[in-house]
Amino acid sequence: GFAAVWSASGFAYLVSVIFEKSSAQLVTVIMVMFLTTFAGVLPSLSKLQDMGLPFYMSYMSYSRYLAESFYVGQSMGVSPAFRAYPAAYESNFDSVMAMLTVKK
């Protein structure tokens, strides 16, 4: 979380130096929303990769790395049985993760 705040505030300082006072806030809000859109959460990074340019723009997004760190942090807190990749099993129904994500 701290790195995201640090990068967003640095970005805001940069925008406030480049743009006039009246438009700096608006540009900052638009750019933060734009970068969050290409963070790779929805649409996923694999879908962004098929799009081309948006995938490369996701490398500039602090939100991409924030979402990845939240995912890793949450995954490290659960049992290894939950972290097992569903493809490691003979059947998807042997994996708890696959059971939770299968649409019924």
ZICOR-V545918 format. One record per run of one state. SS is the DSSP state (2 for helix, 1 for strand, 0 for the rest). FROM is the first residue (numbers start at 1). LEN is the number of residues. If there is no record, write none. Layout:
ss:SS from:FROM len:LEN
ss:SS from:FROM len:LEN
This chain:
ss:0 from:1 len:1
ss:2 from:2 len:17
ss:0 from:19 len:2
ss:2 from:21 len:17
ss:0 from:38 len:7
ss:2 from:45 len:7
ss:0 from:52 len:1
ss:2 from:53 len:8
ss:0 from:61 len:1
ss:2 from:62 len:15
ss:0 from:77 len:3
ss:2 from:80 len:4
ss:0 from:84 len:2
ss:2 from:86 len:3
ss:0 from:89 len:3
ss:2 from:92 len:3
ss:0 from:95 len:1
ss:2 from:96 len:6
ss:0 from:102 len:3
